Amino acid sequence: MRTLVIEVRGGVVQEVYSDAQDVRVILVDWDTDDGDGERCSGGNFATQPIGSLPEDTLRAVLSLTA
């Protein structure tokens, strides 16, 4: 099974981790309102190796998958 971890802190995507090299990550965020009428924001995210998860995020992933 492939794993993709999306780390969000403060309501903002901080990082995306994956155990696969060929993953394309596109974020579409409908919860934005920047005042000029645009209600959607987002972007592309490069993935980081899953082995580089911060310790607190790793513990959270392990507790959710146990």
All heavy atoms as TSV, in Angstrom:
chain	resi	resn	atom	element	x	y	z
A	1	MET	N	N	0.843	-1.175	0.000
A	1	MET	CA	C	0.000	0.000	0.000
A	1	MET	C	C	0.893	1.245	0.000
A	1	MET	O	O	1.837	1.350	0.765
A	1	MET	CB	C	-0.885	0.003	1.246
A	1	MET	CG	C	-1.716	1.231	1.363
A	1	MET	SD	S	-2.707	1.436	2.871
A	1	MET	CE	C	-3.197	-0.191	3.288
A	2	ARG	N	N	0.575	2.175	-0.845
A	2	ARG	CA	C	1.300	3.448	-0.898
A	2	ARG	C	C	0.793	4.370	0.199
A	2	ARG	O	O	-0.383	4.338	0.550
A	2	ARG	CB	C	1.126	4.123	-2.254
A	2	ARG	CG	C	1.733	3.357	-3.376
A	2	ARG	CD	C	3.222	3.462	-3.263
A	2	ARG	NE	N	3.858	2.752	-4.354
A	2	ARG	CZ	C	5.067	2.270	-4.280
A	2	ARG	NH1	N	5.767	2.404	-3.185
A	2	ARG	NH2	N	5.596	1.655	-5.293
A	3	THR	N	N	1.688	5.189	0.720
A	3	THR	CA	C	1.320	6.115	1.792
A	3	THR	C	C	1.625	7.542	1.360
A	3	THR	O	O	2.694	7.825	0.827
A	3	THR	CB	C	2.098	5.789	3.077
A	3	THR	OG1	O	1.799	4.453	3.463
A	3	THR	CG2	C	1.725	6.735	4.198
A	4	LEU	N	N	0.676	8.426	1.614
A	4	LEU	CA	C	0.829	9.852	1.376
A	4	LEU	C	C	0.406	10.551	2.655
A	4	LEU	O	O	-0.704	10.341	3.131
A	4	LEU	CB	C	-0.062	10.288	0.206
A	4	LEU	CG	C	0.002	11.744	-0.193
A	4	LEU	CD1	C	1.311	12.017	-0.920
A	4	LEU	CD2	C	-1.173	12.091	-1.081
A	5	VAL	N	N	1.284	11.361	3.233
A	5	VAL	CA	C	0.980	12.097	4.462
A	5	VAL	C	C	0.994	13.580	4.123
A	5	VAL	O	O	1.979	14.100	3.597
A	5	VAL	CB	C	2.023	11.795	5.567
A	5	VAL	CG1	C	1.740	12.640	6.799
A	5	VAL	CG2	C	2.044	10.321	5.904
A	6	ILE	N	N	-0.116	14.256	4.400
A	6	ILE	CA	C	-0.218	15.695	4.182
A	6	ILE	C	C	-0.211	16.353	5.554
A	6	ILE	O	O	-1.103	16.123	6.369
A	6	ILE	CB	C	-1.500	16.053	3.413
A	6	ILE	CG1	C	-1.498	15.329	2.061
A	6	ILE	CG2	C	-1.616	17.574	3.238
A	6	ILE	CD1	C	-2.789	15.442	1.295
A	7	GLU	N	N	0.805	17.144	5.814
A	7	GLU	CA	C	0.968	17.787	7.122
A	7	GLU	C	C	0.390	19.202	7.061
A	7	GLU	O	O	0.835	20.036	6.270
A	7	GLU	CB	C	2.448	17.836	7.487
A	7	GLU	CG	C	2.710	18.408	8.843
A	7	GLU	CD	C	4.187	18.417	9.177
A	7	GLU	OE1	O	5.030	18.481	8.259
A	7	GLU	OE2	O	4.495	18.365	10.359
A	8	VAL	N	N	-0.624	19.460	7.893
A	8	VAL	CA	C	-1.279	20.769	7.961
A	8	VAL	C	C	-1.061	21.332	9.361
A	8	VAL	O	O	-1.328	20.660	10.349
A	8	VAL	CB	C	-2.796	20.653	7.677
A	8	VAL	CG1	C	-3.472	22.006	7.814
A	8	VAL	CG2	C	-3.038	20.053	6.306
A	9	ARG	N	N	-0.578	22.533	9.435
A	9	ARG	CA	C	-0.397	23.234	10.710
A	9	ARG	C	C	-0.922	24.650	10.542
A	9	ARG	O	O	-0.601	25.317	9.573
A	9	ARG	CB	C	1.075	23.275	11.126
A	9	ARG	CG	C	1.626	21.917	11.480
A	9	ARG	CD	C	3.089	22.026	11.903
A	9	ARG	NE	N	3.690	20.725	12.007
A	9	ARG	CZ	C	3.953	20.102	13.146
A	9	ARG	NH1	N	3.650	20.681	14.285
A	9	ARG	NH2	N	4.525	18.915	13.150
A	10	GLY	N	N	-1.753	25.068	11.469
A	10	GLY	CA	C	-2.311	26.413	11.391
A	10	GLY	C	C	-3.212	26.614	10.186
A	10	GLY	O	O	-3.337	27.716	9.684
A	11	GLY	N	N	-3.830	25.532	9.710
A	11	GLY	CA	C	-4.729	25.633	8.572
A	11	GLY	C	C	-4.034	25.729	7.228
A	11	GLY	O	O	-4.670	25.989	6.211
A	12	VAL	N	N	-2.718	25.516	7.204
A	12	VAL	CA	C	-1.945	25.636	5.976
A	12	VAL	C	C	-1.172	24.340	5.744
A	12	VAL	O	O	-0.554	23.811	6.670
A	12	VAL	CB	C	-0.945	26.819	6.064
A	12	VAL	CG1	C	-0.091	26.912	4.818
A	12	VAL	CG2	C	-1.689	28.122	6.306
A	13	VAL	N	N	-1.210	23.834	4.509
A	13	VAL	CA	C	-0.410	22.665	4.185
A	13	VAL	C	C	1.056	23.054	4.301
A	13	VAL	O	O	1.513	23.998	3.653
A	13	VAL	CB	C	-0.718	22.145	2.761
A	13	VAL	CG1	C	0.238	21.017	2.383
A	13	VAL	CG2	C	-2.162	21.677	2.656
A	14	GLN	N	N	1.772	22.342	5.158
A	14	GLN	CA	C	3.189	22.623	5.366
A	14	GLN	C	C	4.071	21.754	4.481
A	14	GLN	O	O	5.072	22.209	3.955
A	14	GLN	CB	C	3.563	22.383	6.832
A	14	GLN	CG	C	2.843	23.286	7.793
A	14	GLN	CD	C	3.163	24.748	7.570
A	14	GLN	OE1	O	4.307	25.114	7.350
A	14	GLN	NE2	N	2.152	25.576	7.618
A	15	GLU	N	N	3.689	20.480	4.356
A	15	GLU	CA	C	4.535	19.551	3.627
A	15	GLU	C	C	3.717	18.342	3.224
A	15	GLU	O	O	2.686	18.044	3.830
A	15	GLU	CB	C	5.700	19.109	4.512
A	15	GLU	CG	C	6.857	18.516	3.766
A	15	GLU	CD	C	7.548	19.516	2.855
A	15	GLU	OE1	O	8.252	20.407	3.342
A	15	GLU	OE2	O	7.367	19.396	1.628
A	16	VAL	N	N	4.162	17.652	2.192
A	16	VAL	CA	C	3.558	16.403	1.747
A	16	VAL	C	C	4.671	15.366	1.688
A	16	VAL	O	O	5.718	15.609	1.092
A	16	VAL	CB	C	2.895	16.555	0.365
A	16	VAL	CG1	C	2.288	15.238	-0.084
A	16	VAL	CG2	C	1.828	17.655	0.390
A	17	TYR	N	N	4.428	14.219	2.325
A	17	TYR	CA	C	5.403	13.135	2.377
A	17	TYR	C	C	4.820	11.915	1.692
A	17	TYR	O	O	3.621	11.653	1.786
A	17	TYR	CB	C	5.732	12.773	3.828
A	17	TYR	CG	C	6.260	13.922	4.637
A	17	TYR	CD1	C	5.397	14.756	5.320
A	17	TYR	CD2	C	7.618	14.177	4.708
A	17	TYR	CE1	C	5.870	15.823	6.069
A	17	TYR	CE2	C	8.101	15.246	5.451
A	17	TYR	CZ	C	7.220	16.066	6.127
A	17	TYR	OH	O	7.696	17.105	6.860
A	18	SER	N	N	5.671	11.151	1.015
A	18	SER	CA	C	5.197	9.963	0.328
A	18	SER	C	C	6.290	8.904	0.301
A	18	SER	O	O	7.477	9.217	0.321
A	18	SER	CB	C	4.792	10.311	-1.107
A	18	SER	OG	O	4.416	9.147	-1.805
A	19	ASP	N	N	5.840	7.629	0.247
A	19	ASP	CA	C	6.798	6.543	0.071
A	19	ASP	C	C	6.920	6.160	-1.402
A	19	ASP	O	O	7.573	5.192	-1.744
A	19	ASP	CB	C	6.422	5.326	0.922
A	19	ASP	CG	C	5.070	4.736	0.564
A	19	ASP	OD1	O	4.378	5.301	-0.289
A	19	ASP	OD2	O	4.714	3.713	1.159
A	20	ALA	N	N	6.304	6.940	-2.292
A	20	ALA	CA	C	6.393	6.723	-3.736
A	20	ALA	C	C	7.062	7.931	-4.382
A	20	ALA	O	O	6.857	9.060	-3.959
A	20	ALA	CB	C	5.011	6.502	-4.329
A	21	GLN	N	N	7.843	7.687	-5.402
A	21	GLN	CA	C	8.548	8.769	-6.092
A	21	GLN	C	C	7.657	9.496	-7.103
A	21	GLN	O	O	7.813	10.666	-7.353
A	21	GLN	CB	C	9.755	8.189	-6.831
A	21	GLN	CG	C	10.782	7.590	-5.917
A	21	GLN	CD	C	11.772	8.614	-5.440
A	21	GLN	OE1	O	11.995	9.611	-6.102
A	21	GLN	NE2	N	12.381	8.377	-4.304
A	22	ASP	N	N	6.722	8.789	-7.708
A	22	ASP	CA	C	5.958	9.332	-8.828
A	22	ASP	C	C	4.550	9.742	-8.422
A	22	ASP	O	O	3.567	9.299	-8.999
A	22	ASP	CB	C	5.920	8.310	-9.964
A	22	ASP	CG	C	5.334	6.979	-9.521
A	22	ASP	OD1	O	5.194	6.763	-8.308
A	22	ASP	OD2	O	4.993	6.169	-10.387
A	23	VAL	N	N	4.464	10.608	-7.422
A	23	VAL	CA	C	3.170	11.072	-6.928
A	23	VAL	C	C	3.011	12.543	-7.296
A	23	VAL	O	O	3.906	13.351	-7.081
A	23	VAL	CB	C	3.070	10.908	-5.391
A	23	VAL	CG1	C	1.780	11.489	-4.871
A	23	VAL	CG2	C	3.190	9.446	-5.013
A	24	ARG	N	N	1.868	12.862	-7.849
A	24	ARG	CA	C	1.548	14.251	-8.165
A	24	ARG	C	C	0.530	14.721	-7.146
A	24	ARG	O	O	-0.515	14.094	-6.961
A	24	ARG	CB	C	0.960	14.327	-9.563
A	24	ARG	CG	C	0.652	15.720	-10.021
A	24	ARG	CD	C	0.232	15.668	-11.467
A	24	ARG	NE	N	-0.279	16.937	-11.905
A	24	ARG	CZ	C	-0.904	17.114	-13.048
A	24	ARG	NH1	N	-1.080	16.098	-13.853
A	24	ARG	NH2	N	-1.340	18.308	-13.385
A	25	VAL	N	N	0.806	15.830	-6.473
A	25	VAL	CA	C	-0.085	16.353	-5.437
A	25	VAL	C	C	-0.571	17.726	-5.871
A	25	VAL	O	O	0.221	18.631	-6.114
A	25	VAL	CB	C	0.652	16.456	-4.078
A	25	VAL	CG1	C	-0.281	17.024	-3.027
A	25	VAL	CG2	C	1.207	15.102	-3.667
A	26	ILE	N	N	-1.882	17.858	-5.978
A	26	ILE	CA	C	-2.493	19.141	-6.333
A	26	ILE	C	C	-3.486	19.486	-5.232
A	26	ILE	O	O	-4.378	18.700	-4.924
A	26	ILE	CB	C	-3.215	19.062	-7.687
A	26	ILE	CG1	C	-2.229	18.693	-8.795
A	26	ILE	CG2	C	-3.912	20.393	-7.985
A	26	ILE	CD1	C	-2.895	18.415	-10.123
A	27	LEU	N	N	-3.334	20.640	-4.647
A	27	LEU	CA	C	-4.234	21.107	-3.594
A	27	LEU	C	C	-5.218	22.104	-4.187
A	27	LEU	O	O	-4.824	23.058	-4.861
A	27	LEU	CB	C	-3.437	21.787	-2.477
A	27	LEU	CG	C	-4.273	22.519	-1.433
A	27	LEU	CD1	C	-5.044	21.511	-0.587
A	27	LEU	CD2	C	-3.403	23.401	-0.577
A	28	VAL	N	N	-6.492	21.876	-3.935
A	28	VAL	CA	C	-7.540	22.838	-4.268
A	28	VAL	C	C	-8.221	23.196	-2.957
A	28	VAL	O	O	-8.811	22.338	-2.302
A	28	VAL	CB	C	-8.565	22.248	-5.271
A	28	VAL	CG1	C	-9.666	23.260	-5.543
A	28	VAL	CG2	C	-7.877	21.826	-6.551
A	29	ASP	N	N	-8.117	24.431	-2.535
A	29	ASP	CA	C	-8.643	24.882	-1.244
A	29	ASP	C	C	-9.810	25.831	-1.484
A	29	ASP	O	O	-9.628	26.959	-1.931
A	29	ASP	CB	C	-7.524	25.581	-0.471
A	29	ASP	CG	C	-7.954	26.020	0.913
A	29	ASP	OD1	O	-9.147	25.875	1.257
A	29	ASP	OD2	O	-7.094	26.516	1.652
A	30	TRP	N	N	-11.006	25.368	-1.165
A	30	TRP	CA	C	-12.212	26.166	-1.357
A	30	TRP	C	C	-12.523	27.029	-0.134
A	30	TRP	O	O	-13.487	27.783	-0.145
A	30	TRP	CB	C	-13.407	25.267	-1.662
A	30	TRP	CG	C	-13.305	24.636	-3.010
A	30	TRP	CD1	C	-12.971	23.344	-3.287
A	30	TRP	CD2	C	-13.509	25.274	-4.266
A	30	TRP	NE1	N	-12.965	23.123	-4.632
A	30	TRP	CE2	C	-13.296	24.299	-5.268
A	30	TRP	CE3	C	-13.848	26.551	-4.650
A	30	TRP	CZ2	C	-13.416	24.580	-6.621
A	30	TRP	CZ3	C	-13.968	26.821	-6.009
A	30	TRP	CH2	C	-13.758	25.849	-6.967
A	31	ASP	N	N	-11.731	26.929	0.913
A	31	ASP	CA	C	-11.997	27.669	2.151
A	31	ASP	C	C	-11.260	28.988	2.216
A	31	ASP	O	O	-11.015	29.519	3.292
A	31	ASP	CB	C	-11.621	26.813	3.365
A	31	ASP	CG	C	-12.540	25.632	3.522
A	31	ASP	OD1	O	-13.695	25.716	3.070
A	31	ASP	OD2	O	-12.099	24.624	4.081
A	32	THR	N	N	-10.913	29.551	1.098
A	32	THR	CA	C	-10.183	30.814	1.086
A	32	THR	C	C	-11.087	31.935	0.561
A	32	THR	O	O	-11.998	31.701	-0.205
A	32	THR	CB	C	-8.907	30.709	0.228
A	32	THR	OG1	O	-8.168	31.916	0.367
A	32	THR	CG2	C	-9.212	30.490	-1.230
A	33	ASP	N	N	-10.827	33.107	1.003
A	33	ASP	CA	C	-11.509	34.289	0.478
A	33	ASP	C	C	-10.537	35.447	0.612
A	33	ASP	O	O	-10.405	36.048	1.671
A	33	ASP	CB	C	-12.796	34.584	1.239
A	33	ASP	CG	C	-13.586	35.736	0.623
A	33	ASP	OD1	O	-13.182	36.233	-0.446
A	33	ASP	OD2	O	-14.595	36.122	1.223
A	34	ASP	N	N	-9.837	35.733	-0.454
A	34	ASP	CA	C	-8.805	36.773	-0.381
A	34	ASP	C	C	-9.331	38.171	-0.656
A	34	ASP	O	O	-8.571	39.118	-0.764
A	34	ASP	CB	C	-7.635	36.443	-1.308
A	34	ASP	CG	C	-8.048	36.342	-2.762
A	34	ASP	OD1	O	-9.174	36.755	-3.093
A	34	ASP	OD2	O	-7.236	35.857	-3.568
A	35	GLY	N	N	-10.667	38.302	-0.773
A	35	GLY	CA	C	-11.251	39.630	-0.899
A	35	GLY	C	C	-11.462	40.115	-2.315
A	35	GLY	O	O	-12.172	41.081	-2.532
A	36	ASP	N	N	-10.850	39.465	-3.319
A	36	ASP	CA	C	-11.026	39.942	-4.690
A	36	ASP	C	C	-11.974	39.060	-5.495
A	36	ASP	O	O	-11.974	39.100	-6.714
A	36	ASP	CB	C	-9.678	40.074	-5.393
A	36	ASP	CG	C	-9.019	38.734	-5.661
A	36	ASP	OD1	O	-9.589	37.688	-5.291
A	36	ASP	OD2	O	-7.927	38.739	-6.261
A	37	GLY	N	N	-12.800	38.286	-4.794
A	37	GLY	CA	C	-13.779	37.454	-5.480
A	37	GLY	C	C	-13.314	36.030	-5.717
A	37	GLY	O	O	-14.109	35.165	-6.020
A	38	GLU	N	N	-12.032	35.783	-5.628
A	38	GLU	CA	C	-11.512	34.425	-5.807
A	38	GLU	C	C	-11.806	33.602	-4.565
A	38	GLU	O	O	-11.492	33.993	-3.459
A	38	GLU	CB	C	-10.004	34.446	-6.063
A	38	GLU	CG	C	-9.626	34.894	-7.439
A	38	GLU	CD	C	-10.102	33.953	-8.520
A	38	GLU	OE1	O	-10.009	32.724	-8.339
A	38	GLU	OE2	O	-10.580	34.447	-9.553
A	39	ARG	N	N	-12.434	32.448	-4.751
A	39	ARG	CA	C	-12.785	31.586	-3.622
A	39	ARG	C	C	-11.939	30.319	-3.601
A	39	ARG	O	O	-12.146	29.458	-2.779
A	39	ARG	CB	C	-14.266	31.195	-3.694
A	39	ARG	CG	C	-15.203	32.347	-3.587
A	39	ARG	CD	C	-15.421	32.838	-2.206
A	39	ARG	NE	N	-15.785	31.752	-1.319
A	39	ARG	CZ	C	-15.658	31.795	-0.011
A	39	ARG	NH1	N	-15.187	32.857	0.567
A	39	ARG	NH2	N	-16.010	30.779	0.731
A	40	CYS	N	N	-11.031	30.178	-4.521
A	40	CYS	CA	C	-10.243	28.953	-4.614
A	40	CYS	C	C	-8.766	29.309	-4.681
A	40	CYS	O	O	-8.369	30.225	-5.382
A	40	CYS	CB	C	-10.654	28.173	-5.856
A	40	CYS	SG	S	-9.676	26.709	-6.157
A	41	SER	N	N	-7.971	28.584	-3.919
A	41	SER	CA	C	-6.523	28.734	-4.021
A	41	SER	C	C	-5.919	27.339	-3.998
A	41	SER	O	O	-6.613	26.350	-3.813
A	41	SER	CB	C	-5.967	29.582	-2.880
A	41	SER	OG	O	-6.054	28.865	-1.661
A	42	GLY	N	N	-4.650	27.250	-4.145
A	42	GLY	CA	C	-4.004	25.947	-4.105
A	42	GLY	C	C	-2.683	25.987	-4.816
A	42	GLY	O	O	-2.081	27.037	-4.996
A	43	GLY	N	N	-2.248	24.817	-5.205
A	43	GLY	CA	C	-0.980	24.728	-5.903
A	43	GLY	C	C	-0.496	23.300	-5.949
A	43	GLY	O	O	-1.154	22.382	-5.483
A	44	ASN	N	N	0.654	23.146	-6.547
A	44	ASN	CA	C	1.301	21.847	-6.631
A	44	ASN	C	C	2.295	21.709	-5.483
A	44	ASN	O	O	2.920	22.682	-5.072
A	44	ASN	CB	C	2.059	21.707	-7.948
A	44	ASN	CG	C	1.127	21.655	-9.134
A	44	ASN	OD1	O	0.236	20.825	-9.177
A	44	ASN	ND2	N	1.326	22.549	-10.083
A	45	PHE	N	N	2.437	20.501	-4.991
A	45	PHE	CA	C	3.374	20.232	-3.917
A	45	PHE	C	C	4.314	19.120	-4.334
A	45	PHE	O	O	3.868	18.073	-4.809
A	45	PHE	CB	C	2.643	19.797	-2.638
A	45	PHE	CG	C	1.938	20.920	-1.944
A	45	PHE	CD1	C	0.683	21.309	-2.347
A	45	PHE	CD2	C	2.554	21.600	-0.911
A	45	PHE	CE1	C	0.027	22.355	-1.728
A	45	PHE	CE2	C	1.913	22.651	-0.287
A	45	PHE	CZ	C	0.647	23.023	-0.691
A	46	ALA	N	N	5.597	19.353	-4.172
A	46	ALA	CA	C	6.567	18.277	-4.342
A	46	ALA	C	C	6.517	17.419	-3.083
A	46	ALA	O	O	6.300	17.938	-1.985
A	46	ALA	CB	C	7.962	18.856	-4.528
A	47	THR	N	N	6.697	16.131	-3.240
A	47	THR	CA	C	6.681	15.261	-2.061
A	47	THR	C	C	8.074	15.108	-1.488
A	47	THR	O	O	9.070	15.160	-2.205
A	47	THR	CB	C	6.110	13.875	-2.401
A	47	THR	OG1	O	6.911	13.266	-3.412
A	47	THR	CG2	C	4.677	13.962	-2.859
A	48	GLN	N	N	8.110	14.944	-0.184
A	48	GLN	CA	C	9.342	14.663	0.541
A	48	GLN	C	C	9.349	13.180	0.899
A	48	GLN	O	O	8.292	12.568	1.022
A	48	GLN	CB	C	9.404	15.513	1.813
A	48	GLN	CG	C	9.367	17.002	1.569
A	48	GLN	CD	C	10.517	17.465	0.706
A	48	GLN	OE1	O	11.644	17.017	0.856
A	48	GLN	NE2	N	10.236	18.338	-0.241
A	49	PRO	N	N	10.522	12.593	1.095
A	49	PRO	CA	C	10.574	11.184	1.489
A	49	PRO	C	C	9.869	10.976	2.820
A	49	PRO	O	O	10.013	11.788	3.743
A	49	PRO	CB	C	12.062	10.880	1.611
A	49	PRO	CG	C	12.778	12.015	0.986
A	49	PRO	CD	C	11.843	13.179	0.968
A	50	ILE	N	N	9.116	9.900	2.919
A	50	ILE	CA	C	8.356	9.642	4.135
A	50	ILE	C	C	9.277	9.482	5.343
A	50	ILE	O	O	8.887	9.748	6.470
A	50	ILE	CB	C	7.403	8.450	3.949
A	50	ILE	CG1	C	6.244	8.569	4.909
A	50	ILE	CG2	C	8.131	7.131	4.083
A	50	ILE	CD1	C	4.945	8.097	4.384
A	51	GLY	N	N	10.511	9.109	5.106
A	51	GLY	CA	C	11.484	8.975	6.192
A	51	GLY	C	C	11.892	10.297	6.814
A	51	GLY	O	O	12.523	10.323	7.868
A	52	SER	N	N	11.518	11.425	6.190
A	52	SER	CA	C	11.888	12.728	6.736
A	52	SER	C	C	10.750	13.380	7.525
A	52	SER	O	O	10.796	14.573	7.807
A	52	SER	CB	C	12.363	13.656	5.617
A	52	SER	OG	O	11.334	13.912	4.699
A	53	LEU	N	N	9.731	12.578	7.897
A	53	LEU	CA	C	8.642	13.108	8.722
A	53	LEU	C	C	9.186	13.664	10.034
A	53	LEU	O	O	10.033	13.031	10.670
A	53	LEU	CB	C	7.643	11.999	9.066
A	53	LEU	CG	C	6.650	11.579	8.003
A	53	LEU	CD1	C	5.994	10.262	8.389
A	53	LEU	CD2	C	5.597	12.643	7.823
A	54	PRO	N	N	8.697	14.815	10.487
A	54	PRO	CA	C	9.068	15.293	11.818
A	54	PRO	C	C	8.569	14.294	12.872
A	54	PRO	O	O	7.575	13.593	12.656
A	54	PRO	CB	C	8.324	16.621	11.942
A	54	PRO	CG	C	7.997	17.023	10.551
A	54	PRO	CD	C	7.836	15.757	9.777
A	55	GLU	N	N	9.245	14.229	13.989
A	55	GLU	CA	C	8.943	13.239	15.029
A	55	GLU	C	C	7.489	13.298	15.496
A	55	GLU	O	O	6.831	12.268	15.638
A	55	GLU	CB	C	9.883	13.433	16.225
A	55	GLU	CG	C	9.768	12.358	17.273
A	55	GLU	CD	C	10.177	10.972	16.782
A	55	GLU	OE1	O	11.070	10.870	15.942
A	55	GLU	OE2	O	9.575	9.981	17.258
A	56	ASP	N	N	6.949	14.495	15.721
A	56	ASP	CA	C	5.566	14.587	16.192
A	56	ASP	C	C	4.571	14.112	15.130
A	56	ASP	O	O	3.586	13.453	15.434
A	56	ASP	CB	C	5.221	15.997	16.678
A	56	ASP	CG	C	5.393	17.076	15.622
A	56	ASP	OD1	O	6.050	16.822	14.578
A	56	ASP	OD2	O	4.886	18.187	15.832
A	57	THR	N	N	4.851	14.411	13.871
A	57	THR	CA	C	3.981	13.951	12.792
A	57	THR	C	C	4.080	12.439	12.630
A	57	THR	O	O	3.069	11.763	12.421
A	57	THR	CB	C	4.336	14.667	11.470
A	57	THR	OG1	O	4.235	16.080	11.670
A	57	THR	CG2	C	3.412	14.248	10.341
A	58	LEU	N	N	5.278	11.897	12.762
A	58	LEU	CA	C	5.462	10.445	12.696
A	58	LEU	C	C	4.657	9.744	13.780
A	58	LEU	O	O	3.957	8.758	13.516
A	58	LEU	CB	C	6.938	10.083	12.803
A	58	LEU	CG	C	7.256	8.591	12.829
A	58	LEU	CD1	C	6.755	7.897	11.569
A	58	LEU	CD2	C	8.731	8.374	13.026
A	59	ARG	N	N	4.707	10.259	15.000
A	59	ARG	CA	C	3.921	9.655	16.096
A	59	ARG	C	C	2.426	9.708	15.789
A	59	ARG	O	O	1.696	8.747	16.028
A	59	ARG	CB	C	4.216	10.361	17.415
A	59	ARG	CG	C	5.542	9.975	18.034
A	59	ARG	CD	C	5.658	10.453	19.477
A	59	ARG	NE	N	5.418	11.869	19.652
A	59	ARG	CZ	C	6.356	12.817	19.542
A	59	ARG	NH1	N	7.600	12.489	19.278
A	59	ARG	NH2	N	6.034	14.082	19.725
A	60	ALA	N	N	1.976	10.830	15.222
A	60	ALA	CA	C	0.549	10.955	14.882
A	60	ALA	C	C	0.167	9.956	13.787
A	60	ALA	O	O	-0.870	9.295	13.887
A	60	ALA	CB	C	0.240	12.374	14.416
A	61	VAL	N	N	0.996	9.799	12.784
A	61	VAL	CA	C	0.727	8.832	11.708
A	61	VAL	C	C	0.669	7.427	12.271
A	61	VAL	O	O	-0.245	6.657	11.959
A	61	VAL	CB	C	1.795	8.936	10.591
A	61	VAL	CG1	C	1.696	7.760	9.638
A	61	VAL	CG2	C	1.647	10.255	9.833
A	62	LEU	N	N	1.621	7.084	13.111
A	62	LEU	CA	C	1.645	5.739	13.690
A	62	LEU	C	C	0.417	5.483	14.550
A	62	LEU	O	O	-0.137	4.386	14.529
A	62	LEU	CB	C	2.921	5.526	14.492
A	62	LEU	CG	C	4.213	5.486	13.653
A	62	LEU	CD1	C	5.434	5.423	14.565
A	62	LEU	CD2	C	4.187	4.338	12.668
A	63	SER	N	N	-0.040	6.483	15.289
A	63	SER	CA	C	-1.211	6.284	16.139
A	63	SER	C	C	-2.494	6.147	15.303
A	63	SER	O	O	-3.414	5.449	15.699
A	63	SER	CB	C	-1.366	7.435	17.129
A	63	SER	OG	O	-1.779	8.612	16.497
A	64	LEU	N	N	-2.531	6.805	14.152
A	64	LEU	CA	C	-3.716	6.724	13.292
A	64	LEU	C	C	-3.761	5.450	12.458
A	64	LEU	O	O	-4.828	5.053	12.005
A	64	LEU	CB	C	-3.763	7.941	12.356
A	64	LEU	CG	C	-3.993	9.279	13.049
A	64	LEU	CD1	C	-3.745	10.414	12.064
A	64	LEU	CD2	C	-5.403	9.351	13.617
A	65	THR	N	N	-2.615	4.821	12.267
A	65	THR	CA	C	-2.573	3.619	11.426
A	65	THR	C	C	-2.423	2.345	12.238
A	65	THR	O	O	-2.362	1.262	11.656
A	65	THR	CB	C	-1.419	3.705	10.404
A	65	THR	OG1	O	-0.189	3.868	11.100
A	65	THR	CG2	C	-1.645	4.852	9.451
A	66	ALA	N	N	-2.382	2.468	13.547
A	66	ALA	CA	C	-2.203	1.288	14.400
A	66	ALA	C	C	-3.482	0.483	14.512
A	66	ALA	O	O	-4.559	0.896	14.329
A	66	ALA	CB	C	-1.752	1.713	15.784
